[in-house]
Amino acid sequence: MAILDRMDRKILEILQKDSTLPVAEIGKQIGLSTTPCWRRIQKLEEQGVIERRVALLDPKKVNVGVTVFVSITTSHHTKEWLERFHAALNDFPEVVEFYRMSGKVDYLLRVVVPDIERYDAFYKRLISKIELSDVSSAFAMEQIKFTTALPLDYAAEEPRV
């Protein structure tokens, strides 16, 4: 894990808000000239701190305004089944997040679709691809907070061993 200094964290805060800003503008905001600022950004990319730069889309404007949280439990815990399950979910562009969980739920998915009917079609395709013990769906009624920006205060700390 990279330990980031104050300048690195400032750069990352700016890039998490708008990665299209010119390097000269980022440097100006943090008090660095263009070249040292660019070197820091390149170093953050080389270290894998910056994984990629993307555009965030408005789900409603691209007709996927319904968010469904899908809890999955299974009685299958073999390596082969896990590999088939992971591969099966790669075929579903509606699945935008996919987590293996601790506790009663084995997996949690965040699925985006245009409407309940399309979710039903997704669900039927999912259960036809792989055997699952239980699938429970919860539809988001309102998005209260959404951010892709990660908190950076912890990035200044030594990793715990």
NUMIDREN-935084 format. One line per 3 residues: number of its first residue (from 1); for each residue x, y, z of C-alpha. Coordinates in nm, 2 decimals. Layout:
% NUMIDREN-935084
NUM = X/Y/Z; ... .
END
This chain:
% NUMIDREN-935084
1 = 0.00/0.00/0.00; 0.13/0.34/-0.09; 0.15/0.61/0.18 .
4 = 0.04/0.93/0.02; 0.16/1.27/0.13; -0.05/1.58/0.15 .
7 = 0.01/1.69/-0.21; -0.08/1.34/-0.35; -0.40/1.35/-0.15 .
10 = -0.49/1.69/-0.28; -0.43/1.58/-0.63; -0.65/1.27/-0.58 .
13 = -0.93/1.48/-0.42; -0.93/1.70/-0.73; -0.92/1.41/-0.98 .
16 = -1.20/1.23/-0.80; -1.42/1.53/-0.86; -1.31/1.60/-1.22 .
19 = -1.05/1.40/-1.39; -1.07/1.61/-1.71; -0.90/1.92/-1.55 .
22 = -0.58/2.01/-1.72; -0.27/1.93/-1.52; -0.18/2.30/-1.52 .
25 = -0.51/2.38/-1.34; -0.46/2.10/-1.09; -0.11/2.22/-1.02 .
28 = -0.23/2.58/-0.98; -0.50/2.46/-0.72; -0.24/2.29/-0.51 .
31 = 0.06/2.52/-0.55; 0.27/2.31/-0.79; 0.40/2.39/-1.14 .
34 = 0.28/2.17/-1.42; 0.58/1.93/-1.45; 0.60/1.82/-1.09 .
37 = 0.22/1.79/-1.07; 0.22/1.57/-1.39; 0.51/1.36/-1.24 .
40 = 0.30/1.30/-0.93; 0.00/1.19/-1.13; 0.21/0.96/-1.34 .
43 = 0.36/0.80/-1.02; 0.01/0.76/-0.88; -0.10/0.58/-1.20 .
46 = 0.22/0.36/-1.21; 0.16/0.26/-0.84; -0.20/0.17/-0.92 .
49 = -0.35/0.43/-0.69; -0.52/0.57/-0.99; -0.67/0.27/-1.16 .
52 = -0.84/0.44/-1.45; -1.03/0.76/-1.55; -1.39/0.72/-1.64 .
55 = -1.71/0.92/-1.72; -1.99/0.88/-1.48; -2.33/0.86/-1.65 .
58 = -2.68/0.96/-1.53; -2.86/0.63/-1.50; -3.20/0.78/-1.59 .
61 = -3.07/0.94/-1.91; -2.94/0.61/-2.03; -3.26/0.43/-1.93 .
64 = -3.13/0.23/-1.63; -3.29/0.43/-1.35; -3.41/0.14/-1.14 .
67 = -3.15/0.01/-0.89; -3.20/-0.34/-0.73; -2.99/-0.49/-0.45 .
70 = -2.99/-0.86/-0.49; -2.89/-1.08/-0.20; -2.79/-1.44/-0.30 .
73 = -2.73/-1.74/-0.08; -2.61/-2.07/-0.20; -2.53/-2.41/-0.06 .
76 = -2.25/-2.46/-0.32; -1.91/-2.35/-0.20; -1.67/-2.54/-0.43 .
79 = -1.41/-2.37/-0.63; -1.56/-2.50/-0.95; -1.91/-2.36/-0.86 .
82 = -1.76/-2.02/-0.76; -1.58/-2.00/-1.09; -1.90/-2.08/-1.29 .
85 = -2.09/-1.83/-1.09; -1.84/-1.55/-1.14; -1.82/-1.63/-1.51 .
88 = -2.20/-1.64/-1.54; -2.23/-1.29/-1.38; -1.98/-1.15/-1.63 .
91 = -2.25/-1.21/-1.90; -2.49/-0.96/-1.72; -2.41/-0.60/-1.80 .
94 = -2.69/-0.51/-1.56; -2.47/-0.62/-1.27; -2.26/-0.31/-1.19 .
97 = -2.13/-0.42/-0.85; -2.07/-0.78/-0.72; -1.95/-0.87/-0.37 .
100 = -1.88/-1.18/-0.18; -2.02/-1.12/0.17; -1.98/-1.25/0.52 .
103 = -2.28/-1.34/0.73; -2.61/-1.50/0.61; -2.59/-1.36/0.26 .
106 = -2.32/-1.51/0.04; -2.33/-1.25/-0.24; -2.47/-0.90/-0.29 .
109 = -2.52/-0.75/-0.64; -2.62/-0.41/-0.74; -2.82/-0.43/-1.06 .
112 = -2.95/-0.15/-1.28; -3.24/-0.19/-1.52; -3.51/0.03/-1.68 .
115 = -3.81/-0.12/-1.49; -3.94/-0.41/-1.29; -4.03/-0.61/-1.60 .
118 = -3.66/-0.60/-1.72; -3.55/-0.70/-1.37; -3.78/-1.00/-1.39 .
121 = -3.62/-1.10/-1.72; -3.28/-1.05/-1.57; -3.38/-1.27/-1.27 .
124 = -3.51/-1.55/-1.50; -3.19/-1.54/-1.70; -2.98/-1.55/-1.38 .
127 = -3.15/-1.85/-1.23; -3.14/-2.04/-1.56; -2.76/-2.01/-1.57 .
130 = -2.67/-2.13/-1.22; -2.82/-2.30/-0.92; -2.88/-2.07/-0.62 .
133 = -3.04/-2.15/-0.29; -3.21/-1.81/-0.24; -3.24/-1.49/-0.43 .
136 = -3.39/-1.18/-0.25; -3.44/-0.85/-0.43; -3.47/-0.50/-0.27 .
139 = -3.56/-0.21/-0.50; -3.41/0.12/-0.41; -3.68/0.38/-0.36 .
142 = -3.46/0.68/-0.35; -3.08/0.74/-0.38; -2.98/0.95/-0.07 .
145 = -2.60/0.96/-0.13; -2.39/0.84/-0.42; -2.02/0.91/-0.46 .
148 = -1.73/0.74/-0.63; -1.49/0.96/-0.43; -1.30/0.76/-0.17 .
151 = -1.20/0.91/0.17; -0.83/1.00/0.16; -0.76/1.07/0.53 .
154 = -0.66/0.71/0.59; -0.41/0.72/0.30; -0.16/0.91/0.52 .
157 = -0.15/0.63/0.78; 0.10/0.35/0.81; -0.08/0.02/0.72 .
160 = -0.16/-0.20/1.02; 0.02/-0.53/1.04 .
END
